[in-house]
């Protein structure tokens, strides 16, 4: 898969999943702007990409504002002459239950994840439309956005919004041949290592032990590097017809998330009243309610 001649921006590209995406793009020939808020982390990422034979530069700025987005696009154009791929990976966590979450907790996460995705994608779309040669937007979602997650009002809302933006932008940018997809990665990162069920396996991974098959296949849980291949694929000519999708990847598993859709219906001539709703609910649309939350991993029996 050859991405030679393409230029990419990866937000939050200094470590974890973002670093894996940046490495994967560079390994397939793309020139990469690595964004991070930590200059030392960003420069270390660039150094590692260059040592592996790739081309990369760092741009240190917190995403969220239009000014930051413009800086990232301008850096790609000034260094590489164009912009073809944007990966919106930057994110933070401020986990608290609803009644303890402050406005600052909510705003910080939504600004980085949701507004940061919006401003960066807008700036990238403007540039890609001016170039007139298409492009690729890869927006990073999460299982928390697909199903909700305890203690993550801000994060889950932002990630759900990101997938909705991917669907909307895929329609708006189709005529410009710009594909837009959300990816839903599951990997051993700083954001997942605090999950008690995964903790001992993540610790063993750090010690050089591979993750067991029941995690890699059954739970779709692996390393950041396991998720990285999806990004250069989506940036390639092989994926020009793939747009508006939410695609999961982790460990050995690749998945396609469904769009929200109506799954059951009931009807009442002339419309519904509270009493007719109460009577019909248990045997119609309420007969089998949907589950919420990320399912707990199914660990092997001792």
C-alpha positions in Angstrom: 0.0 0.0 0.0 1.8 3.1 -1.3 1.1 6.5 0.2 4.1 8.2 -1.3 3.4 11.8 -2.1 0.6 12.2 0.4 0.9 14.5 3.4 -0.9 13.7 6.7 -1.7 15.4 10.0 -2.1 13.2 13.1 -3.4 15.1 16.2 -2.4 13.6 19.5 0.3 11.7 17.6 3.1 11.7 20.2 2.2 8.6 22.0 -0.1 5.6 22.2 -2.5 5.1 19.4 -1.7 8.4 17.7 2.0 7.5 17.5 1.1 4.1 16.0 -1.1 5.9 13.4 1.7 8.3 12.5 4.3 5.5 12.2 1.9 3.4 10.0 1.3 6.3 7.7 5.0 7.1 7.4 5.9 3.5 6.9 3.7 3.4 3.8 5.3 6.6 2.3 3.2 9.5 3.7 4.9 12.6 5.2 3.4 13.3 8.6 2.9 16.3 10.8 2.9 14.9 14.4 0.8 17.0 16.7 1.1 16.9 20.5 0.8 19.3 23.4 4.1 18.1 24.8 7.1 19.3 22.8 9.5 16.6 24.1 6.9 13.9 23.3 6.3 15.3 19.8 10.0 15.6 19.0 10.6 12.1 20.2 7.9 10.8 18.0 9.3 12.5 15.0 12.8 11.2 15.8 11.4 7.6 16.0 9.7 8.0 12.6 12.8 9.4 11.0 14.9 6.7 12.4 12.6 4.2 10.8 13.1 5.8 7.5 10.0 8.0 7.4 9.4 11.7 7.0 7.8 13.7 9.8 7.8 17.1 11.6 6.3 18.2 14.9 3.7 20.9 15.5 3.1 21.5 19.2 -0.3 23.0 19.9 -3.4 21.9 21.9 -6.3 21.2 19.5 -9.7 22.8 19.9 -9.4 26.3 18.5 -9.7 27.3 14.9 -6.2 28.9 15.2 -4.7 25.5 16.2 -6.4 23.8 13.3 -5.1 26.4 10.9 -1.6 26.0 12.2 -1.7 22.2 11.6 -2.9 22.5 8.1 -0.5 25.4 7.3 2.4 23.3 8.7 1.6 20.4 6.4 1.3 22.7 3.4 4.5 24.6 4.2 6.5 21.5 4.8 5.0 19.1 2.3 3.1 21.3 -0.2 -0.3 19.8 0.5 -2.6 17.9 2.8 -4.3 14.6 2.0 -5.0 12.9 5.3 -6.2 14.1 8.7 -6.4 11.8 11.7 -8.1 13.4 14.7 -6.8 11.4 17.6 -6.1 14.0 20.3 -7.9 13.5 23.5 -8.0 13.7 27.3 -10.0 12.2 30.1 -11.7 13.8 33.1 -13.8 10.9 34.4 -16.4 11.5 37.0 -20.0 10.5 37.6 -22.7 13.0 36.6 -23.3 14.6 39.9 -19.6 15.1 40.6 -18.5 16.3 37.1 -17.8 20.0 36.9 -18.3 22.4 34.0 -14.5 22.5 33.5 -14.4 18.6 33.4 -17.0 18.6 30.8 -15.7 21.5 28.7 -12.1 20.3 28.7 -13.0 16.9 27.2 -15.5 18.2 24.7 -13.2 21.0 23.6 -10.3 18.6 22.9 -12.3 15.6 21.4 -15.4 17.1 19.8 -14.5 20.7 19.0 -10.9 19.7 18.2 -12.2 17.2 15.7 -14.6 19.8 14.2 -12.1 22.6 13.9 -9.3 20.4 12.4 -11.7 18.7 10.0 -13.1 22.0 8.9 -9.6 23.4 8.2 -8.6 20.2 6.4 -11.7 20.1 4.3 -11.2 23.7 3.1 -7.6 22.8 2.0 -8.6 19.5 0.4 -11.4 21.1 -1.5 -9.0 23.8 -2.8 -6.6 21.2 -3.9 -9.4 19.4 -5.8 -7.8 16.0 -5.5 -9.9 14.4 -2.8 -8.7 13.4 0.6 -9.2 11.3 3.7 -10.6 12.2 7.2 -10.2 9.6 9.9 -12.0 10.5 13.1 -11.2 8.5 16.2 -14.2 7.2 18.2 -14.5 4.9 21.1 -16.7 2.0 22.3 -17.8 4.5 25.1 -19.4 6.7 22.4 -21.1 3.7 20.8 -22.6 2.3 24.0 -22.0 4.7 26.9 -19.7 4.1 29.8 -20.0 4.7 33.6 -18.3 7.8 34.7 -17.6 9.2 31.2 -20.5 11.6 30.4 -18.1 14.0 28.7 -16.0 11.5 26.9 -18.9 9.3 25.7 -20.9 12.3 24.5 -17.9 13.6 22.6 -17.1 10.3 21.0 -20.7 9.7 20.0 -20.8 13.2 18.4 -17.6 12.4 16.5 -19.2 9.3 14.8 -22.3 11.4 13.9 -20.0 14.0 12.4 -18.3 11.3 10.3 -21.7 10.3 8.9 -22.7 13.9 8.2 -19.4 14.9 6.6 -19.3 11.8 4.4 -22.4 13.2 2.7 -21.2 16.8 2.6 -17.8 16.0 1.2 -18.7 13.2 -1.2 -18.7 15.4 -4.3 -15.1 16.5 -3.4 -14.1 12.9 -3.2 -13.1 13.3 0.4 -13.9 10.1 2.5 -14.8 10.4 6.1 -14.8 7.5 8.5 -14.8 7.0 12.2 -12.5 4.3 13.7 -13.3 2.6 17.0 -10.0 1.3 18.3 -9.5 -0.9 21.4 -6.0 -1.2 22.7 -3.7 -1.3 25.7 -3.2 2.4 26.3 -3.1 4.8 29.2 -6.8 5.3 28.7 -7.6 1.5 29.1 -5.0 0.2 31.5 -7.0 1.4 34.5 -9.8 -1.2 33.7 -9.3 -3.8 36.4 -10.0 -6.8 34.2 -7.3 -5.8 31.7 -4.7 -4.5 34.2 -2.8 -7.8 34.8 -2.6 -8.5 31.1 -1.4 -5.0 30.3 1.2 -5.3 33.0 2.4 -8.6 31.5 2.5 -7.0 28.0 4.9 -4.4 29.4 7.0 -7.2 30.6 7.3 -8.7 27.1 4.5 -11.3 27.3 2.0 -11.4 24.4 -1.7 -10.8 25.0 -3.6 -14.1 25.2 -5.9 -15.2 22.3 -9.1 -14.7 24.3 -8.3 -11.0 24.6 -7.0 -10.5 21.0 -9.9 -12.4 19.4 -12.7 -12.6 21.8 -12.5 -9.1 23.2 -10.7 -7.5 20.2 -8.1 -6.1 22.6 -4.5 -5.7 21.5 -1.7 -3.2 21.3 -1.8 0.3 19.7 0.2 -1.2 16.8 -2.6 -3.7 16.1 -5.0 -0.8 15.4 -2.6 1.2 13.1 -3.1 -0.7 9.8 -6.7 0.7 9.5 -5.4 4.2 9.0 -3.2 3.8 5.9 -5.8 1.5 4.5 -8.4 4.2 4.7 -6.0 6.7 3.3 -5.3 4.5 0.3 -6.9 4.1 -3.1 -8.2 0.7 -2.0 -10.6 2.5 0.4 -11.9 5.2 -1.9 -15.4 3.7 -1.8 -15.4 3.4 2.0 -17.0 6.5 3.7 -19.5 7.3 6.4 -18.6 4.2 8.4 -17.7 3.4 12.0 -15.1 0.7 11.9 -13.8 -1.1 14.9 -10.3 -2.7 15.3 -8.4 -4.2 18.1 -6.1 -7.2 18.6 -7.0 -9.7 15.9 -10.5 -8.4 15.3 -11.9 -6.1 12.7 -15.6 -5.0 13.0 -18.2 -2.8 11.4 -20.5 -0.9 13.8 -24.1 -0.5 12.7 -25.8 2.9 12.4 -28.5 3.6 15.0 -31.8 2.4 13.5 -35.3 1.7 14.5 -35.6 -2.0 15.4 -39.2 -2.4 16.5 -42.5 -0.5 15.8 -46.0 -0.4 17.2 -49.0 1.5 16.0 -52.2 3.0 17.5 -55.0 4.3 15.3 -55.3 8.1 16.0 -52.1 8.3 18.0 -51.0 7.3 21.5 -52.2 8.1 25.0 -50.3 7.4 28.2 -52.7 4.5 29.0 -52.4 2.9 25.6 -48.6 3.2 25.8 -48.6 1.5 29.1 -50.8 -1.3 27.8 -48.9 -1.9 24.6 -45.3 -1.3 25.8 -44.6 -4.7 27.5 -45.6 -6.8 24.5 -44.4 -4.5 21.7 -41.4 -2.2 21.5 -40.6 -2.7 25.2 -40.5 -6.5 25.1 -36.8 -6.7 24.7 -34.9 -3.5 25.6 -31.4 -2.6 24.4 -28.4 -3.0 26.7 -26.1 -0.1 27.6 -22.5 0.2 28.5 -19.3 -1.6 27.4 -19.7 -5.3 28.1 -17.3 -6.6 30.7 -14.6 -8.8 29.2 -15.3 -12.5 29.3 -12.2 -13.9 31.2 -11.4 -17.6 31.1 -12.5 -19.6 34.1 -9.8 -20.3 36.6 
